Amino acid sequence: MGSPPLLFLHSLGTDLRIWDGVVARLPGHACLRLDLPGHGLSDVRGGDDSVARIALAIVDVLEQLDVERAVWIGISVGGQIALRAALERPHQVAAVVALDTGARIADRDAWEARMAAVRSGGLAAIADEVVARWFAPATSAQDPAVVRGYRNLLLRTPVAGYLGTCAALRDEDLNPHLRHISQRVLVACGSHDTATPPALNQALANGLPQGLYVEIAGAGHLPCLDHAQAVAHHIDGFVRALGLG
């Protein structure tokens, strides 16, 4: 049996393409990427979703592909999905890399406010605020065209899919369950992340039985976009240290 593949899960309001730069820098690994429900080319299911439901839907896809185990790598909500899968289907999760996430991300009121803004004004109502957190200030200043491109990606996300995933984030709290996650987990965070700050990620790593924390200097909430080399380096080192790559 070969090494388990690396499964990449994206963030709210993006799609699998945010991992392009990271995957390109991991040529020695088998990599899989999926669009979350209501994002990219995936179907919009409608209504409120849950992190557990998304995780189990991804497990179903892996089973259809005859993938028995994978290293689950997720960013933001993708990290929560990976951790939930480690709880729900531990035999199918070899290890986890959780980037720029937390056991709980923001509070219920914050998600309700965002959802109300989107229902009222569409994704354009929150786009500038959200995308500003994806990148560190230096990237926004040096590469404004890149920032505009990812703002366009957010705007083209189906509103129903976005709202469904917001509901999943609103309702998820992994804090009571962290001690039951037995897999090794690498938690990584951009040093300039204001959406899920380093302290939140450090708390997540500290709450896990086998958590390890690293910080990605100069990165914002989505370091896979503008610090792909650093992200790939940490993933490769973690996987190889576990004998999985």
Residue pairs with C-beta under 8 A, 6 or more apart in sequence:
2 30
3 29
3 30
3 239
3 244
3 245
4 67
4 68
4 69
4 70
4 71
4 94
4 244
5 29
5 30
5 31
5 32
5 67
5 70
5 71
6 26
6 29
6 30
6 31
6 32
6 70
6 71
6 73
6 235
6 239
7 31
7 32
7 33
7 34
7 58
7 62
7 67
7 70
7 71
7 72
7 73
7 82
8 16
8 19
8 22
8 23
8 31
8 32
8 33
8 34
8 73
8 74
8 78
9 34
9 36
9 58
9 72
9 73
9 74
9 75
9 78
9 79
9 81
9 82
10 16
10 18
10 19
10 33
10 35
10 36
10 39
10 40
10 74
10 75
10 78
11 18
11 75
11 76
11 77
11 78
11 100
11 221
11 222
12 76
12 77
12 162
12 165
12 166
12 169
13 39
13 123
13 130
13 153
13 154
13 157
13 162
14 39
14 150
14 153
14 154
14 157
14 222
15 35
15 36
15 39
15 40
15 41
15 153
15 157
16 33
16 34
16 35
16 40
17 40
17 153
18 75
18 150
18 222
18 224
18 225
19 31
19 33
19 224
21 224
21 225
21 228
21 229
21 232
22 224
22 228
22 231
22 232
22 235
23 31
23 33
24 228
25 228
25 229
25 232
25 233
26 232
26 235
26 236
28 236
28 245
29 236
29 239
29 245
32 62
32 65
32 67
32 70
34 42
34 58
34 61
35 41
35 42
36 42
36 54
36 77
36 78
36 81
36 161
36 165
37 43
37 44
37 45
37 49
37 54
37 57
37 161
37 164
37 165
38 44
38 45
38 49
38 157
38 158
38 160
38 161
38 162
38 164
38 165
39 157
39 158
39 161
39 162
39 165
42 161
44 158
44 160
44 161
44 164
45 161
45 164
46 160
46 164
47 164
48 163
48 164
48 167
48 168
48 171
49 164
49 165
49 167
49 168
50 167
50 168
50 171
50 172
51 77
51 80
51 81
51 84
51 168
51 169
51 171
51 172
52 84
52 88
53 168
54 81
54 84
54 165
54 168
55 81
55 82
55 84
55 85
55 88
55 89
56 85
56 88
56 89
58 81
58 85
59 85
59 88
59 89
59 92
62 70
62 92
68 92
69 91
69 92
69 93
69 94
70 92
70 93
70 94
71 93
71 94
71 95
71 96
71 97
71 239
71 244
72 81
72 82
72 85
72 86
72 93
72 95
72 96
72 97
73 82
73 96
73 97
73 99
73 235
74 80
74 81
74 82
74 83
74 96
74 97
74 98
74 99
74 101
75 98
75 99
75 100
75 101
75 222
75 224
76 99
76 100
76 101
76 105
76 195
76 196
76 221
76 222
77 101
77 105
77 165
77 168
77 169
78 99
78 101
79 96
79 97
79 98
79 99
79 100
79 101
79 187
80 98
80 101
80 102
80 105
80 169
80 172
80 174
82 93
82 96
82 97
82 98
83 96
83 98
83 101
83 103
83 174
83 178
83 181
83 185
84 172
84 174
85 92
85 93
86 93
86 96
86 181
86 182
86 183
86 185
87 174
87 177
87 180
87 181
90 182
90 183
93 183
94 183
94 242
94 244
95 183
95 184
95 185
95 186
95 238
95 239
95 242
95 244
96 181
96 183
96 184
96 185
96 186
97 185
97 186
97 188
97 234
97 235
97 238
98 185
98 186
98 187
98 188
98 201
98 204
99 187
99 188
99 189
99 223
99 224
99 231
100 188
100 189
100 190
100 193
100 195
100 196
100 201
100 221
100 222
100 223
101 187
101 196
101 201
101 204
102 196
102 200
102 201
102 203
102 204
103 173
103 174
103 175
103 178
103 203
103 204
103 207
104 172
104 173
104 174
104 175
105 169
105 172
105 195
105 196
105 200
106 169
108 170
108 171
111 166
111 167
111 169
111 170
112 170
114 126
114 166
115 163
115 166
115 167
115 170
117 125
117 126
118 125
118 126
118 159
118 162
118 163
118 166
119 163
122 159
123 154
123 155
123 157
123 159
123 162
124 155
127 151
127 154
127 155
128 151
130 154
131 147
131 150
131 151
131 154
132 140
133 193
133 194
133 195
133 220
133 221
134 147
134 150
134 220
134 221
134 222
134 225
135 146
135 147
135 220
135 221
135 222
135 225
135 226
136 190
136 191
136 192
136 218
136 219
136 220
136 226
137 192
138 218
139 146
139 147
139 220
139 225
139 226
140 147
143 226
146 225
146 226
150 225
175 207
178 204
178 207
178 208
179 207
179 208
179 209
181 208
181 209
181 210
182 209
182 210
183 210
184 210
184 212
184 238
184 242
185 205
185 208
185 210
185 211
185 212
186 212
186 214
186 234
186 235
186 238
187 201
187 202
187 204
187 205
187 208
187 211
187 212
187 213
187 214
188 201
188 213
188 214
188 215
188 216
188 223
188 231
188 234
189 196
189 197
189 198
189 200
189 201
189 202
189 213
189 214
189 215
189 216
190 198
190 215
190 216
190 218
190 219
190 220
190 221
190 222
190 223
190 227
191 198
191 215
191 216
191 217
191 218
191 219
192 218
192 219
192 220
193 201
193 219
193 220
193 221
194 220
194 221
195 220
195 221
196 221
198 215
201 213
202 213
204 211
205 211
205 212
205 213
206 213
212 238
214 234
216 223
216 227
216 230
216 231
216 234
217 230
218 227
219 226
219 227
219 230
220 226
223 230
223 231
224 231
236 245
239 245
